[in-house]
Each structure stands twice: as C-alpha cells, then as structure tokens.
Amino acid sequence: METGNDFRVPGIRPGGVLLAGEAMGLFTAGQEGPCSSVGMFQASVAGAELNVAIGLKRLGQNPRYLTRVGDDPLGVRIRLLMEAEKLDTSLLTVDADHHTGFMMKTREHVGDPKTYYYRKGSAASTLSGDDVNRVDPAGLSLVHLTGILPPLSPSTMDAAEALVVYARRHNLFLSFDPNLRPALWMSETVMKSTLRRLAAQSDLVLPGIGEGRELFGVDDVESIGKAFIDNGARCVVVKDGPRGAYATDGKDGVYVPGFVVDHVVDTVGAGDGFAAGLLSALLEGHTIATAMERACAVGAMQTQVVSDNEGLPTITALDEFMMLHDRAPLRETVLV
C-alpha cells in the first residue's frame, strides 16, 4: 500500500557498508524516575552508527564499523558485543590514553526518554581523517554517515569530511542521516551550516520532520524532501514517525504508511533501525517504496524494547512482523 510514483535509487550496488562513529556504554534506568534517584540500571551498548551496523548485519549485509574505544570495561563490552553480532572488528582500535564514553537514559511510560551523555575526551572523539583514509575500500559499495560524528571534536569533524571525500574517491554511494543533536554543537549556526553542507554532497539523505523544520524551516514531508533536493541531495527519504515515510528524487515522489504496534516501549534507536532496513533493501536492489516499507517495519520493531538495538530483527523475524501487523492509515498527501 502506497501513494505516488515508485522509483529506484541510482548508484547503489551490492557490497559492504562503511560506518564510523562512537559506540558507548548505555545505562538505562530500571524504573521510572530521574536518573539521580533510581536504584538500578540496565547496562548495554549504544551508538547510532553501531546500531545501524548491527541492523545491517542481522539483515544479511556486510557492514564495517570504524571506531575507537578505551582500554576499560566498557570498551571490552563493545568489542564483545561486536563479536557476538559477528561484526568485523578490524577497524576497532583500543586507545589506552582515552576512556570509552557512556550515556544514561531514563525509563518513561509515555514519550521519549531523557538521555545524558558523558563522552567528552572519549577515545572515539579522537577519530580523524587519517583513520578514514587508512580503510581498505575493497568490497565496499556504500558509506553511511550521521550528523552525530562531526560535532564530537575537531578531529571527528575532519573524519566526517574525509568520509565524504573517501566515498567520492572510491565511487561509493553516500547516505547521510542528519541525526540532529543540538547539545553536541558549539552553536546552532555551525550545526545548520555543517549538516546542510554534508547533506548537499550526499546521494541519499534521511531526515525526520524535526530536522526539516530545524534546517529549512518546513515541516511537511513534501516540502522537506524538496528542500533537501534543492540543497543538492540526489534522493531524500523523510521519516514521518509512526505514520510512515516519504521519498523523492526531485522528479517522482512516493509515500508508504508505517506499521501499527500496540504499545511503544522506547523510541530510541528506531531511526537507526529505519536506516538499516532501508539501506539493506536498497543494497538488495529493491525499489524505494519496498525499501521504505522494510525500514518502517524495522523501526517499529525497535520501539518494542528498551535497548537501543536489541529489537533490530533478522530477515525471518522481520518477515513475520510484516505479515502479522497492520499498516497505519494512508495519509492524504500531495506528491511531486
């Protein structure tokens, strides 16, 4: 079920996916209430790019994750998780001079949880363009970048810019999730100009409604898609929350409704699940509508757990979910 004109995204071919970012320890409150007063926390691992890598791996793709961790228990925990998920750890560096970052998250009955980050001076904040340029491009077809990496430090800003150049140099498809985090940036002006610049150089951009509003002052899916296309992106997929998603290449546009779940446990990680679902389907050669349908399903499945990535499915679990769950009502929309 969809509305509009389906299309294929040019330039994607089967192959490995390069991601770079910060993996962190995650401590989720065991009960509702402020993190300062709850008595127990559940430990796990988080990080937007790592979440996407895990999602891609479970869906049969071949991600490679570039990161740094400290020589500490959280760093070991991240490595063990990557090994358990059968992720390639050859691009994981242990840095004895810096710690592994971590975050705390509240447990909420309604609405998004509150998160608190402790990542300043972390091992991953020392990632640089040199780290990117040392990656062997053999077997890669796609680079996935998020807007979380650039503001972590001057060197990670360099790493983000290097990923764009790396993709172009090696003829790799570049996807970009703005993943807007205002608290990480030195100023709103720098945030907006940097994210717009990175989006302009991307083959595929994955904004949400809030990012369209912040970066271009528009908040409906068609206007957001047009704004990113006019800014330079070749294709845009706008995440419309539980309602669904909209895609445009500037010529055609298509809207796909989301999947209905009885209760949302935690929204964190749903966007990363969406990205993993979308990219995996595109790498398999599916049209944008089919890819968005999978993306919406993976995102919905991730909302059913507290962890940032434990809800990311295998293909078998995904197919079962899509067969058993209803779709959201198809929104009224004007398409290009």
N, C-alpha and C positions, 0 to 999 in steps of 0.2 A: 504494500500500500504506500503510494507516494503521490506527489503532485508536482508537475513541472516537467522539464526535459532532462532526462538522464544523460550522462556523458562519461567518457573515460578521461582519466588524468594522464596527460602525455609525459613521457620521460622516465616513468618508473619501470624498472626491470627486476626480476627476481635476484636476490643476493643478500648479503649481510647488511646489518644496520649498525652504524657507529653512533654511540651516545656518550656524552660527557657531562659530569655533574658531581654533586655532593651527596653521598649516602650518609645518613645519620642514625644514631640510636633514637628510638622513639619510646617515650614512657607515657602510656595512656592511663588516665585515672580509672581506678577500679569502680568508682561510683560517681554519681553526680555531685557537683560542688566545686569550689575553687581548688586549683592545684595546691594552693598553700595549706589546705585543711584536710584533703582526703588522705586516708591512711595507707592505701595500697595502689600500686601502679603496675600495669602490664607492660613488659618490655618487648619490643620488636624492632624492626628496621624500616626506615622511611627514606624518601628522596625521590623527587618527581621522575628524574631520568632513569633511576634504578627501577622504579615501579613500571615504567614503560618497557624497560628491558625484560623484566620478569614476565610481563604480559605477553610480549612478543615471543619469548621462548616457549611459554606454555601453549601458544597458538601455532607452534611449529616453525617459527622463524629463527634466524641466526644472529642475535644481537651481540655486539661487543661494547663493553662498558668501560670507559676511561675515567678513573677516579684515583684519589689518594686517601688513605686512612692513617690514623695514628697507630703507634705500637702500644696498643692498650686493649682492654676487654671489648670495647665497642668496635674497634677495628677488626678484632678477631671474629666477633659476631657477624659483621658484614661479610667477611670472607667466607665464613661457614654457610651463611645464607646463600651466597652466590654459588658455592659448590653444591649445596643441596638442590638448587634450581638448575644445576648443570649449565650455569653461565660461564663463559670464558673469563678466567681471572688473570690472563696475561697482561692486561692493561691496568691492573690494580697495583698501586705502589704503596708500600708501608713506609711512612715517614716518622722516624724516631724523634724528630725535633718538634713535631706539632701534634696536637690532640685530635681525636675524632669528634666532630660536632654532634650535638644531640638536641632533641626538642621534647617538650611536654605538651600534652593535649588533654583538654577536659572531656568528660563524657556528658553528652547532652541528650535529653529526651526529645526535644524539639529544636530544630535549627542547627546551624553549623557549630562545631566545637571551637573553643578558643585555643590557640596554639602559641607557644612561647619557644623562641629559638635561642640556642646557645652555640653559635657557630663562628664567632669572631676569632681569627687566628687559627682556624682549624687546618688540618692537613689538606683538605680539598680546596681551601681558599688559596693554596699555592699553585694550583694547576695553571699552566701557562701555554702560550702558543707553541713553545718548543715541545711540550708533551704531545700536543696535537700533531705536529709535523713529524714526529717520530713513529706515528702509527702507520703500519704497512697497509696500503689501500687494497691489496689483493683480496678479491672475493667480496668487496663491499659494493653496494649499489645505492645506498641511501644514508644520509646524515640527518639525525634528528636533534634539534637544538631547542632549548627552552629559555624563557626570559629570566629564569632564576640564576643561571650561571653568571651572566655578565656583572651584576652588582656586588658579588661577594667580595671582590678585591680588584685592584688594578690588574693583577696578573690573570684573573679569571675573565675580566673584560677582554684582555688580549687573546685568551683561549677561545672565547666566543667568536671574536672577529676572525681568528685563524681557522675555525671550523667552516666559516662561510667561504673563505679563500680555498681551503682544502677541498671542499665539495666542488667548487668550480674547476680547480686544477685537475682533479681526477674524474671529472664528468660524472659526479654523483648527484642524485636528486636530493634537494634540501627541503626538509619540512621544519616548521617553526611553530611552537606553541608559546604565545606571549607570556602565559602563566604569570600574570601581573601580581607583584608583591611590593606595594609601595613602601613598606617598612624597611626593605633592603636597600633602597636607593638613597643617594645623597640629596636628591631634590626631585620634585615632580617634573621639572623641565628636562633634566638629564634622562629620567626614566622614559618619558614620552618620545624624546628625540631618538634615543637608542633603540627602543622597541620598534618604532616606525622604520628606522633605517634597516634593522635586521629583517623585518617583515618585507620590506621592499625588495630585498635580494633573494627572497625565498620562492621556491616553486609551489609550496603549499603552506598556508597559514591556518592555524586552528584557534581562532579567538572565541571567547564567550561573549555574552551580551554585555557584561560589565566592562570587558576590555574594549569593546567597540565604543561604549559610552566614554570611557576614560581617554582613549587615544584619538577618537574622531568626533566625539560629541553626538553620536547617533545610537539608538538603542532598539532598532528593529532589524531582523536578520537580513533583509534585502539591502537596507542602507549600509549595514556593517560590511556585508560582502562587497558591495560596490566601493566603499571607502578603501578597503584593503586592496582591491584590484586597481583602483585609480592611483594608489600609493606605489604600485609596482609589482605586487604579488601576481603569480600566474594563475593560481587557484586558491579559493578560500572555502573552508568548511566552518560554519558558525554553529557553536554548541548552544542549543536553546533549552538547556536544563532538561527536566524530565519530559518536556513536550516533544523533543526530537532534535533535528539538525537540518541545516540548510547549506547547500553548496552552490557555488557559481564559479565559472571560469571567465566571466565577463560577457559571454555570449549566451550560454544556457544556464538555467537555474533549476534546482530540484529540492524539494522538502520531503524529509522522511520522518514519520512520527516515532516517538520513543516507546519504551515498554513500561507497562504498569506493574508496580510492585506494591504489596500490601502495606509495608512499613519501611521507612528509611532509617537504618541504624546509624550510619555515618557517611557524610558526603565526601570526606577527604579521600583522594585517590580516584574518584570517579572520572575526573578529566583525564588522568593518566591512563586509566582503563580505556576510555574512549579513544585516545590516541593509539594505543596498542591495537585495539580492534580495527580501527580504520586503516592503519598502515599495513597490518598483516593481510587484510583483504586486498588492498591495492597491490601489494607485492605478489599476490596470487593472480593478479590480472583482472579482478572484478571491476565493475563499473562503480562510479561514485555512490550511487543510491544503495547498491548492495553493501558497499563498504561502510556507509553510514548506518545502515541497519545493524550490521555487526557491532559497530562502535557503540551505538546506543544500548545494545544488549549487554556488552561488557561493562560499560559504565554503570548500568542499573544493577548488575550483579555485584559490583564492588561496593555499592551502597548498603549491602546486606551484612557487612561485617565491620568490626571496629578497626582492625588493622588497615594500613594504607595499601596493602597489596594481597592479602590472603584471599580476597574474593575474586581475584583475576582467574579466569577459567581456562581449562583445556578445551580443545575443539569439541570433545564429546559432551562435556558439561554445558558448553555454550549452545550446542545444537538442541540439547534437551530443554534448556531455559527458553530458547526462542520458540520452541514448539508448544510449550505449556503456558506462556504468558501472553496476555492480550496487549494490543498496541494502544497508545494514547489516542484520543480523538484527533483527527487531522485538522490542523488549524487553517483558518481562512488566510490566504496569503496572495500577494501579487508578485509574480515571478517575472524575471527578465526574459 
